[in-house]
Amino acid sequence: MSVQEVTPEAGIWALLPGAQFADAFRLVMPPASETPATDTLVVDALVAARRMMGTSPTWVRWLLALRNALVAPLGLKAPRPPAPSEPGAADHIGIFPILSRGPGRVVLGMADKHLDFRAVVDVRQDATGHHVTATTLVRTHNWLGRTYLALIMPFHRQVVRTMLKQVAAP
């Protein structure tokens, strides 16, 4: 199963008014008739989001640690996942707070002084299979946000593709 870059849906921009950037990637898993395990993998958007962002490959964790070390002197947040016993832990997936959730869509996001972002996981099923789409929206606030976005973009695309593949992992 491959991950393809797709055009973000038109209505997605309403989730972060004023956003200057959006991209989307889609994973299509075969219908359950072709792979019976598919139905147990993606039940709804929350399951897909947890499979995608609940854990990260080692190289992604290293990149995040490097990012945190580099931006700390600039006063930017270094997000960390809450411990399972902490209040509000159920309202996070990994480091990302859940802003809204429903069977077909989960919206995660954060705000910082340099930029705001939303990570959206949409799931739909049709005769061709399960379609899981990960969309990222970013609204920058200043030169630091624009610079940060430009610097992380090559990594972002690869990280999203890698993380999205985790949705189909057994």
C-alpha positions as CSV (number, residue, x, y, z in Angstrom):
1,M,0.0,0.0,0.0
2,S,1.4,3.3,-1.0
3,V,0.8,6.8,0.3
4,Q,0.0,9.4,-2.4
5,E,0.0,13.2,-2.1
6,V,-3.5,14.6,-2.9
7,T,-5.1,18.0,-3.1
8,P,-6.5,19.1,0.3
9,E,-10.3,19.2,0.1
10,A,-11.7,22.7,-0.3
11,G,-13.6,22.8,3.0
12,I,-10.6,21.9,5.1
13,W,-9.3,25.5,5.2
14,A,-12.2,26.4,7.6
15,L,-10.5,24.3,10.3
16,L,-7.8,26.9,10.6
17,P,-8.9,30.3,9.2
18,G,-6.1,32.3,7.8
19,A,-3.9,29.3,7.1
20,Q,-1.3,29.9,4.4
21,F,-0.3,26.2,3.9
22,A,-2.0,22.9,3.5
23,D,-1.0,19.5,2.2
24,A,-2.7,16.1,2.3
25,F,-1.6,12.5,1.9
26,R,-3.8,9.5,1.4
27,L,-3.4,5.8,2.1
28,V,-5.9,3.5,0.4
29,M,-6.2,0.1,1.9
30,P,-8.0,-2.7,-0.1
31,P,-11.5,-3.6,0.7
32,A,-12.1,-6.1,3.5
33,S,-13.0,-8.8,0.9
34,E,-9.4,-8.7,-0.3
35,T,-7.8,-8.4,3.1
36,P,-10.0,-9.5,5.9
37,A,-7.8,-7.8,8.5
38,T,-8.5,-4.4,7.0
39,D,-11.8,-4.0,8.9
40,T,-10.0,-4.4,12.2
41,L,-7.3,-1.9,11.4
42,V,-9.4,1.1,10.6
43,V,-12.7,1.3,12.4
44,D,-12.9,5.1,12.5
45,A,-10.8,8.2,12.4
46,L,-9.8,8.0,16.0
47,V,-8.4,4.5,15.5
48,A,-6.6,5.7,12.4
49,A,-5.2,8.8,14.2
50,R,-4.0,6.7,17.1
51,R,-2.3,4.1,14.8
52,M,-0.7,7.0,12.8
53,M,0.4,9.3,15.6
54,G,0.4,7.3,18.8
55,T,3.9,6.1,18.3
56,S,6.8,7.2,16.0
57,P,9.6,5.4,14.3
58,T,13.0,6.0,16.0
59,W,14.3,8.3,13.2
60,V,11.2,10.5,13.7
61,R,11.7,10.7,17.5
62,W,15.4,11.7,16.8
63,L,14.3,14.5,14.4
64,L,11.8,15.7,17.0
65,A,14.5,15.7,19.7
66,L,16.8,17.6,17.4
67,R,14.1,20.1,16.6
68,N,13.3,20.6,20.3
69,A,17.0,21.3,21.1
70,L,17.4,23.7,18.2
71,V,14.3,25.8,18.9
72,A,14.5,25.9,22.7
73,P,16.7,29.1,22.7
74,L,14.0,30.8,20.5
75,G,11.4,30.1,23.2
76,L,9.3,27.7,21.1
77,K,7.4,24.9,22.7
78,A,8.9,21.4,23.0
79,P,5.7,19.3,23.1
80,R,5.7,16.0,25.1
81,P,3.0,13.4,25.4
82,P,1.2,13.5,28.8
83,A,1.7,10.5,31.0
84,P,-1.3,8.1,30.9
85,S,-2.2,9.1,34.5
86,E,-2.1,12.8,33.9
87,P,-5.4,14.7,33.6
88,G,-6.3,15.3,29.9
89,A,-4.1,12.4,28.7
90,A,-7.2,10.8,27.0
91,D,-7.5,14.1,25.0
92,H,-4.1,13.6,23.3
93,I,-2.7,11.3,20.7
94,G,1.0,11.3,21.3
95,I,2.1,14.9,21.7
96,F,-1.0,16.3,19.9
97,P,-4.1,17.6,21.7
98,I,-7.4,16.4,20.2
99,L,-9.4,19.5,19.2
100,S,-12.4,17.6,17.8
101,R,-13.4,14.0,17.0
102,G,-16.0,12.1,15.1
103,P,-16.2,8.8,13.4
104,G,-15.0,10.2,10.1
105,R,-12.6,12.9,11.2
106,V,-10.2,13.7,14.0
107,V,-8.6,17.2,14.3
108,L,-5.5,17.7,16.3
109,G,-3.6,20.9,16.8
110,M,-1.4,23.3,18.7
111,A,-0.8,27.0,18.8
112,D,2.5,28.7,19.5
113,K,3.9,32.2,19.1
114,H,5.4,31.5,15.7
115,L,2.6,29.4,14.1
116,D,-0.6,27.4,14.6
117,F,-1.3,24.1,13.0
118,R,-3.9,21.4,12.6
119,A,-3.4,17.8,11.7
120,V,-6.6,16.3,10.4
121,V,-7.2,12.5,9.9
122,D,-10.2,11.6,7.7
123,V,-11.4,8.1,7.1
124,R,-14.0,7.0,4.6
125,Q,-14.8,3.6,3.1
126,D,-16.2,2.7,-0.3
127,A,-16.0,-0.2,-2.7
128,T,-12.4,0.5,-3.5
129,G,-11.3,0.3,0.2
130,H,-10.5,2.3,3.2
131,H,-9.3,5.8,2.4
132,V,-7.3,7.5,5.2
133,T,-6.2,11.0,4.5
134,A,-3.9,13.1,6.7
135,T,-4.0,16.8,6.1
136,T,-1.8,19.4,7.6
137,L,-2.8,23.1,7.9
138,V,-0.4,25.8,9.1
139,R,-1.0,29.5,9.9
140,T,2.3,31.4,10.5
141,H,2.4,34.5,12.7
142,N,5.8,36.0,11.9
143,W,9.1,35.6,10.2
144,L,10.1,32.8,12.6
145,G,7.0,30.8,11.7
146,R,7.6,31.2,8.0
147,T,11.3,30.3,8.4
148,Y,10.5,27.3,10.6
149,L,7.9,26.0,8.1
150,A,10.3,26.3,5.2
151,L,13.0,24.5,7.1
152,I,10.9,21.5,8.2
153,M,9.0,21.1,5.0
154,P,11.3,18.5,3.4
155,F,11.1,16.4,6.6
156,H,7.4,17.0,7.1
157,R,6.5,15.3,3.9
158,Q,8.5,12.2,4.6
159,V,7.4,12.0,8.3
160,V,3.7,12.2,7.3
161,R,4.1,9.5,4.6
162,T,5.9,7.3,7.1
163,M,3.4,7.8,9.9
164,L,0.4,7.3,7.6
165,K,1.8,3.9,6.6
166,Q,1.5,2.9,10.3
167,V,-2.3,2.9,9.9
168,A,-2.1,-0.3,7.8
169,A,0.6,-2.0,9.9
170,P,-0.6,-5.2,11.6
